[in-house]
Amino acid sequence: MCQDQLRKGNDDFMIEDIGRRTFVKRAGQLGGLVLAGSSIEALLAACGGNVSTGGGSTPTAGATTVTSNGLKTPGNLQWGADYVSGAPYVFQDPKNPKSIIGFEVEIAAAIAALMNINQAQQEVCYANLEQALTNNQVDMVMNGWEQTTDRQKTELFSVPYYRYGQQIVVRVGDSRFTGVTPTDVSVLGGYTVGTGSGYKAETIMNDYNGTNPPKKITIHSYAGNIAFTDLVQNKVDAFFLDLPIASYYVKGTGPGAQPIPQLTFLGGTLNKDNYYVGFNKSSPRASLLVPEINQAFAILKANGTLYKIYNRWQIWNDDQASIGVMKG
């Protein structure tokens, strides 16, 4: 299992293993993911189970069909993501744990419909998504994926499909933040702030500390579970992480979500950035698949499909217009 994946306790608001470790072999829609070599198999331990994405879907009659010549398995789009407490991106349906749901699951299904193919999410613990990609275990990665300097060395990226920002979360009534309207992470100087290990929020705070500010941020990086009860119980002073995660788990926005009334957002989002689909730069198939995925996104942005998905998951905002997402 992924590191600390199933650590349990009395923390009602715990996110299990949002740090996400270890690659998984899982039986998928076409019978399972087979690793390319025993050396990779020895390096990467299993951390998931069999979960259905619901397969592909048939496009509407007369709709534009996008080619799928860049797939490693014809007729089946295999995308890597971590469903372990991965709401609202991709996660197990609380009503039916054998199926996965999430806004990225719906995006993958919409892409597959345009291509008139099947699609299958392959369970990969978050920290090993890039390794799975570079070893050609999946066609692409879509898991709140960001462009970073290191990833640009080995990956190609699609056009952006969602624009997001980092959100500060504090306790309701915390007088230390009364009247504070943050414009950057400096407002967190001198405090202990939680985030996920490997999250861009962690990098942003580390970069801030590297400027030698008068008060550094003490960063509590959750490599296993992000427990929002740590903030409720005064174990940390704030959280700083992606808005979609904060919205789902703190505000309770989105299907099946439950709010945490003791917590609230401090101001709006900071450090806005985009999510992209990642591809293996060294794969000869990438030169075919990237433009195909980009064509699919162009259609989904223009015809209102992405808007409907984001609206349904309550993550739509006006920032999406800047990357071309239209209401249709």
N, C-alpha and C positions, 0 to 999 in steps of 0.2 A: 504493500500500500504506500501511497504517498506519505512523506514525512508528516507526522502528526495528523493524518487525514481524519481519523475517527476519534480523536480525543474528545471526550464528553465531559459534561459537568452540569452545574445548575445555571449556567449562563443562557438565559432564554433567548438572548439576541446574538448568540455566537454564530459566526460564519465559519463553517468547517473548511479548513485548509484553503483559504483564499490565497495563501502563498503558493500552493500547488507544486508538488515535486514529483518527479519520476515518470518516465514514459510507460504507457500501458499497451499491451496487446489486447485488443478486444474483438470479439466476433461482431462483424458489422453486417450490413445489408447483403453483401455478396459473400458472406461466409467467414469473414475475419481478416484482420490485418496481419500479414506475415512479414517479419523482419528480414532484412536483406542478408544478414550474416550473423553467425553465432557470436562474434565479438560485440556487436551492437546489443544482441540479446543479453549478453552477460552484463553489459554496462547498465542497462535500463530495466528496472523491475516493474512488475505489473502494479497498477494502482486503480483499476476501474473494473467495470463489469459490462454486460451486454445491455445496451440501451439503444432503442430504435429512434431514428429521426423522422420516421414516417415515410421514408422513401422519396421518390421523385413525384412530379406532378405533370399533368398534360397541359400544354399551353392552350389558351383560348383560340378557337378557330379563327384563322386570319391574322393572328398575332405575329409579330416579327420573331423569327427564330434565329438565335445566335449559334454560330458554329462552336464545336467543342473539340477541336483537333489537338489541343494541348494536353489532354488528359492522359495520365499514365495507363488507366484502364478505360478503354472506350465505353462510353455510355454511363459512366459512374464518376461523379465528382466527389473526391475524398478530401475533406477539409479537417484540419487538426484544430482542436479546441479542448478546454478542460471544463467538464460539466460539474465538477465537484463544487457545490455551493457557488456556482458561477452566475447567479442571477444578477442582472436581467439579461445577460448575454446568451448563455446556454447553460441549462441546469435541468435536473430531473424534475419531472412533473410531480408535485406533491400528491396529486390524485392518482397518478399512475407512474410509479418510479421506473417502469420499464421503457418509458418514453421520455424524450427531452423536449423542452420548450425554451423560448427566449427570443429576443428580437433578432439575434444573428441566425438562429435556426430558421426563422421565417425568411430572412434575406437569402440564405442558402437555398431554400425551397423555391423562392422566386427566381433566382438565377437558373436553377435546374429546369424550371418550367419554360423559361425562354430558350434553353438549349434542348428541350425535349429529351432530357436524360434523368437518371436517378442521381441522388446525392446521399452521402453518408458521412456523419460526423465520426471522426476517429478520436477516441479519448487519449489525450496526451497531457500529462501534468504540465502546468504552465511553464515551469522553469526549463522544461525540455522541448518546448515547441520548436525552437530554432534548430535543435539537433535533429529532431524528427524531420524537419523540412529539408535540411541540408543533406540528409541521408535518403531523401526521396521516399519517405514512408507515406507522405501525403502530397496531394497536388498543391495545397496552399494552406495558409494559416489565417484564421479569422477568429480573434478572441480579444476584442478591445486592443488590437495590435497597433503599436506605434512605431514610427520611424525613429531609429536612434543611430548614432554614428557607428556603433559596432555592428548593428544589423545591416546597415548599408553596405558593409564590406562583403556580405554573403547573400544578400537578398535584393530582389526587385520588389516594387510596391505598386499596387493599383492606385487609381485615383481615390481620393478620400470618400468614404461613404457616410461618416458621421463626425460632426464637430462637437467637441466636449470641452469641459474645463475641470480644474481641480476645485474641490469644495472643502471649506473648513467647517467642521462640525463641533459644537460645544454643548455644554449642559444648559438647559433652560434656567434662566435666572442667575447665571454666573456673572457677578457684578464686575469681574475683571474685564469683561468684554462689552459691558454696557456702553452704548454709543460708539463702538468701534466699527468703522467701515473699512475693511481691508482692501488695500490696493496691491499688496504683494505679501510674501510670507514673513516679512519682517515683524508683523503683528504677533507672530508665534515665538519670537525671540524670548528666551528665558523660560519657556514652557516645555513640558514633556508632551510630545505629539506622536500619536500612533498612525501608522500606515502599513501597507503591505510590502513585504520584502521584494525588491525588484520592480516596484511600481515607479512610474515617472515622478510621482509626488515625493518619493524618497530621494530621487536624484535632485529634484528642485531644492529640497531642504538641505541636502549635502552641499550643493553648489552655493547656497546662501551662507552656510557655515564656513565655507572656504574663503569667503570675503573678509573674514575676521571681524564680524560685527561685534558691537559691545555686549550683546547677549545672544549666545548661540541657542539653537533649537536642540533639545535633547530628543533624539529620534528613537521611537520604540517601533522597530520593524517586526511585524508578525510574519514569521516564516511558515508557521502552521496555520493557526486559527486567528482571525481578527475577531476579537470579542468586544462588541460595542458596550457590553456591561462594564468593561474596564473604565470607560468614560463615565457611565452612570454612577459607578462606585468610586469615583475620584482617583483611580489608579493612573490615569493619564489626564492631561488638561484639555486635550482636543484631538480630533482626527483630521487628517488631510489626505484626500483620495479622490478618485474619479467621481464626477457628479452622478453618472448612472448608478453606480454602486451605492452612493450615499442616498440617492433618491429612493431606491428600492428598499434598502434596509432601515433607513432612518425615517424617511417621510412615509414609507409604506405605499409608494406609488408604483403601480403595475400589477398585473394579474397575480393574485395569491399573496401579495405583500402585506405585512402588518407593520404599522408605525411604532416607533419608540417614543412615547410622549415626553420622556425626560430629556430628549435631545432636540437640538434645532440647528439650522444653518446659520453661519455667521457671514452675512453679506452674500454677494454673488460669486460666480466662479472666477478663478484666477488661472493664469498660464494656459490659455486656450490652445488646443491642438486638435489633431484629427486622428481618426482610426482608419487603418488601411488593411487591405489583404496583402499578406506577404508570400513571396514565391522564391524558390531556390534559384539564385542567380546562375549557378553552374549547370543547371539542367537545360538541355537543348529544347525541352518542351516549353520552358518558360516564355520564350520569345513568341510562341503561338498562344499560350494561355493568357498572358497578361492583357493583350489587346482584346481578347474575347470577353474576359471578365469586365474590362473597362467599357466595352460596348454594352454589356448587360446592365452595368451601373448607370450608364447614360440613359438607357430606356427606363429603368426603374426610378430614376430621379425625375425624369420628364413626365411620366404618366401617372405620378401620384402614388405609386406603390410604396416607396420608402416612407413617404409622408404618412400613409395609412398605418404602416407598421410602427413607426415612431409614435404616432398619436395613440395607437392602441396600447403601447407600453408606457405611455405618459412620459416620454423623453423628448417629445418634439419641442423645439424652441426656435426662435428667429435666427439663431446662428446657422441653422442648416441651409438657409438661402445663400450664404457665402460660398458654399461648395456645390451649389446648383440643384439642391433638392427642392422640388416644386410641389405645391399642393394638388396639382393635377386638375 
